[in-house]
Amino acid sequence: MATKKKSTTAATTKPSKAADPTAPPRKRRAKDPLDEVTLAAIKQTAAGIHDAILQHKRPELRTPVRALSNVSYDPKKGYLEIGSDKKVRTLSVSSVKTFAQTLKMMALSQELIKNDDVATKRDAYYQSKNWGDARFDEQPESDTVMDDIEALFSDLGVSREQLRFVPDQHGGAVAGELVVIDRDIETGELIEIDCTRFGSGAYAVPSWVEHLKFKTKAKFILCIETQGMFQRLQHQKYWQKAGCVLVSMGGVPTRSCRRFVRLLSEQCKLPVYAFTDCDPYGFANIYRTLKVGSGNAAHINQFFCVPNVRYLGLTPQDIIDFDLGKATHPLADVDVKRAFDALKNDPFFQNQKPWKQAIDLLMKMQKRAEQQALSLHGLNFVIDDYLPRKLKNPDAFLP
Amino acid sequence: MATKKKSTTAATTKPSKAADPTAPPRKRRAKDPLDEVTLAAIKQTAAGIHDAILQHKRPELRTPVRALSNVSYDPKKGYLEIGSDKKVRTLSVSSVKTFAQTLKMMALSQELIKNDDVATKRDAYYQSKNWGDARFDEQPESDTVMDDIEALFSDLGVSREQLRFVPDQHGGAVAGELVVIDRDIETGELIEIDCTRFGSGAYAVPSWVEHLKFKTKAKFILCIETQGMFQRLQHQKYWQKAGCVLVSMGGVPTRSCRRFVRLLSEQCKLPVYAFTDCDPYGFANIYRTLKVGSGNAAHINQFFCVPNVRYLGLTPQDIIDFDLGKATHPLADVDVKRAFDALKNDPFFQNQKPWKQAIDLLMKMQKRAEQQALSLHGLNFVIDDYLPRKLKNPDAFLP
């Protein structure tokens, strides 16, 4: 059949439409104020370069240094923050290709906004194949330039998603007391998505959430590590009993999951609680990333972390208080290494005494417990006992 | 704060509710005919054992042998099928613990159905800690017994999900011309989920889909490898232009994703098309698993594969026909190994000449292409050109 197919398409071996950044825009919805901010930022950056050239100066681009040495943690701000060190890229013979690629990437962003479209890193890489000498040969090159642009624009308060470069990952699943307001891409008509009306299913958060609005009477947002626990709480309509929004992170939350929770929490002034396994991965990878962001990408933490999240559980103390000993596992070497790293090298845990105590207790017990270990006391013990008991005293949650 | 928390819960260190399989059932919806079938199968299996004991015979459990040597492929049936070889487990001193665990697991399934609840493998493992001497010490033991039960009941046409043991994974994201009909767990009220009304988001398929019904005017189901491509087609409302249902598989489709597509395709008599990267992973892992299932778990393929799916793309011939040369990557060693395995060892590819030709062409070109390589010709080339051209001739799709 492969040969048959060949004959049907052989007459048109050349694609009928090549990439054309000047093509008329597709149908688009009303102007978004956020897009205007982004377009202004692109224009301002490009104008700086243009002006330098007109003045016979060498144009330059200043991006924050993306390294742990340029990261600090201020508990008042609540996230790992990028410092003021800048990398300056001046146009020269050796930098001309990267310089051109950066400008082409900015032009692509502008086109995406005008066409109300989005692109992934991969899309941008393949588009670059039409940029002549400025094309990328390998995707890691393209990713680096995009990371630089992200850092450059983060200084102007503009995120990569606002530039319309979106991740190739969805943003988790959501159920509960929430109406998400999105728009029809063609008509601009508002679409209300009622997250109480999913039966056993859920709302899959898109890769790109900047445009979403919310209506809710929920009292809190509960971010859950595993799909299994999320499914249990959803299946038993826990969100109705507790008046909350359930978010399934599926391990370390993706960019769009973190951004979704941040926007929802800010717009609706909702507290956020995290519910993960009691192990160093749950503390130092999942919770830490959700709360203060990542050290390696500190320039984006202003958009993506959820500084007001608090840790509902499981804690090492819960293993004792809820008699979970029979359902624990010994700490593996990788757990011990992670816990040690958190205590020794992580500015977040170093600043939080209750967390140091919790990790010390974990190391002393040499035991870890999964959130589903609560099934030891009955499949719905988590709903009937654990969560209600914990929620009586949110002030006691780990910070 | 950890210490503060301790003091607030110290007064009730013992959980207030232990696992109690005789606890009154929660609120539940109307009887489901499917549940009656499952309960009858459990009763039948248990009665066989009970009768043997009363007759002073040694009770035994017969499960299909789960090995590639007991798997065959019949193109007419359309999936990798388990053979008739059986493993017989007879109650003896050495098998008594596993025998007891199997029966306890069946009893747990019965309780889940009666309480209209579900459990993951992990839930079942932790529950077993209350089974005295029959408890599992490690989760792999528990998983093996569950796999045996799954094989045992597959002979009776009952899937693990019908036994209410559900995976710890969601089933992908869905958007387009489809109304999913689910039920409220408490009231039994039917809930209609309109998958045209998600804006940029989507419907997240639950871990467990047996109870879902559908309404659709779609002409086909399009199963997509990457979230990036799914998001593009969703963002541009491709499902409206083409009259289809979009399913984001996110790599190799999970059990519930495959089961969802299978049920939807069967109930609504819809053709299914797969759209993956042009590489051996896309062919032999993603597409093959979706279509004919897995060799290692052939006993479940009767429920989980989608025999009528056809391969819309990308194909090696597409790299030529759509002039994607600039956007290809060289085959890596792992690609070559996978392609070689498919040709030499896989009964599906061995039975499908067009696939052998396609993989031969790929090996000859020594190139692979990602589905997003179509962005080379414009971000929406896939919508404006590729998909319409391919869909003019579905008979030419790879089988």
Interface residues (C-beta under 8 A of the other chain):
Chain A: M1 A2 T3 K4 K5 K6 T8 T9 A10 T12 T13 K14 P15 S16 K17 A18 A19 D20 A23 R26 L112 D117 V118 A119 T120 R122 D123 Y126 Q127 K129 N130 V166 D168 Q169 H170 A173 V180 D182 R183 D184 I185 E186 I191 I193 R197 F198 G199 S200 G201 A202 Y203 A204 V205 P206 S207 W208 H211 L212 T226 Q227 G228 Q231 R232 Q234 H235 Q236 K237 S248 G250 T315 Q317 I320 D321 F322 D323 K326 A327 P354 Q357 A358 L361 E370 Q372 A373 L374 S375 L376 H377 G378 L379 N380 F381 D384 D385 R389 K392 N393 D395 A396 F397 L398 P399
Chain B: M1 A2 T3 K4 K5 K6 T8 T9 A10 T12 T13 K14 P15 S16 K17 A18 A19 D20 A23 R26 L112 D117 V118 A119 T120 R122 D123 Y126 Q127 K129 N130 V166 D168 Q169 H170 A173 V180 D182 R183 D184 I185 E186 I191 I193 R197 F198 G199 S200 G201 A202 Y203 A204 V205 P206 S207 W208 H211 L212 T226 Q227 G228 Q231 R232 Q234 H235 Q236 K237 S248 G250 T315 P316 Q317 I320 D321 F322 D323 K326 A327 P354 Q357 A358 L361 E370 Q372 A373 L374 S375 L376 H377 G378 L379 N380 F381 D384 D385 R389 K392 N393 D395 A396 F397 L398 P399
